[in-house]
Amino acid sequence: MTADAERVSAGGPRHYRALLRALPADLRGVDPFAGDLASPFALLRESRVEANIASMQRWCTEHGIELAPHGKTTMSPDLFARQLAAGAWGITVASPAQARVALDAGAPRVLIANEVTDVAGIRWLGHTRQERPDVFLTCYVDALAGVDLLEEHLTGVLADGQRLDVLVELGLPGGRTGARSEQDAAAVARAVAASSRLRLAGVSGYEGVAAALGGENPLAAVTDFCSRLGALAERLVVDRLLRPSAECPLVLSAGGSAWFDAVVPALVGARERLGATPAVVVLRSGAYVTHDHGLYSRATPAARSGNGPELLPALEVWGRVLSRPEPTRAVVDVGRRDAPFDQDLPIALWRRPVPGGTRCPLTARVVQLDDQHAYLEVPPEEVLAAGEWVGFGISHPCTAVDKWNVLLLVDDRERIVAQLPTFF
């Protein structure tokens, strides 16, 4: 491996090996609440994870599309493997470092849903393309400057005749990345077609930006954006800038975790209009694997309209009560370093006495987080004493899992099934 490739892999599996060696060798069968594990910890309920994976995969299959789950939600090779075993087409990531984790997990296709402009990252893509021709590896381009960067730094890395697959990203004015118009996107596609190091594999976009910019009618904005994305693919085929084949079908991709019910009809419609042109619609939803008790419990298609797979919140963070300094206040050892707070504060769900007590619902409410503390507003009559466990639901798994090197996978008896390392 080259020095550049080694630097790109710094966030990959090697980074945590020393930490993993320090963990207990085998916690299988252990009750995490019995006192052997330090507080706090994050757990995943295995039956719910499996149900979510199966439900989402089934929904995609029924709609005739492929699923490339966005791995940045969990960065867990163990969960990637479960998603792939259930039928996932590949794994989506956001960077070359994340791509390496997906490749190590056995993903046959890795879609970097982002532009790659750093030299080390570009060279890693080139070396990987050369060393792993069996893997479909692709990233985004949205401007001529990005095409030039890829062309420059793949030269001397890729062998003659080898090309890196890229997707033209369509965006929106005022949004994130992506060409700001179909005309701009077509110009990028022409530059890719003229390149000796790149091959245009399809088009992509992120409809969540359209929803955010859509004002009072985000659904209409998402539908319009995806229709434009499909029309862009049709235009590039007609102009012979996209030349798909049975071995390398046109990739038509969108889809976060909130609006995929609008994405799929628009992109499937575009695929049908392409007629005999080999094409695949790839959805990139990622948060479904854990779901949550907050943001996605409100935002998924099933929650909004009933037009989507039923998903179950599977991720929880548990901590101990540090103090009940006032009748209406309790303080727990779960803070900003343990639970997300960018969308909602953690949701206090359960109380569990120590040791060996059973779970019971909790009506306390989190009103503030410090780095290491959660402040709970508690009804004065509610029992909640120092040392007891409190279980929290989370809102937005993408900013929850990155706080944990290891997730505890538990069965329906709340016994540990496995330790799942994460690689952020």
URFENHU-V383386 format. One line per field, one symbol per residue. psi: psi as a letter, one per 40 degrees, with the letter a starting at -180 (. if undefined). burial: b if it has 9 or more other ideal C-beta (glycine too) atoms within 8 Angstrom, else e. A space follows every 50 residues. Layout:
psi->???
burial->???
This chain:
psi->iiddddddedeadddedddddeiidheheiheeeedhiiiihihhddddd ddddddddddddefiihghheeddfhdddddddddeehdahiieiddddd ddddeehehhhhgiiheidddddddddddddgeehhhiaiieiddddddd ddedhediiheiihhihhhhaiheabiiheiddddddddddddeieeihh eaiiihedddddeebegdddddddddddddddddddddefdhgiiddgih hhiahaedfeddddddddddddeebehhihhhifidedddaiebdeddei ddddeegiihihhehihhiihdigeidehihifhadediieddiiihhdi ihiiieiiiiiheihheihadeihhhhhhdehhhiheiihhhiihgdded deehdhihhiaeefihdihhiig.
burial->eeebbbebbbbbbeebeeebeebeeebeebbbbeeebebbbbbbbbebbb bbbbbbbbbbeeeebbbbbbbbbbbbbbbbbbbbebebbbbbbbbbbbbb bbbbbebebbbbbbbbeeebbbbbbbbbbbebeebebbbbbbbeebbbbb bebbeebbeeebbbbbbbbbbbeebebbbeebebbbbbbbbbeebebbbb bbbbbbbbbbbebbeeebbebbbbbbbbbbbbbbbbbeeebbebeeeebb bbbbbbbbbbbbbbbbbbbbbeebeeebbbbbbbbbbbbbbbbbbbbebb bbebeeebbebbbbbbbbbbbeebeeeebbbbbbbeebbbbebbbbbbbb bbbbeeeeeeebebebeebbeebbbbbbeeebebeeebbbbbbbbbbbbb bbbbebbbbbeeebbbeebbbbbe
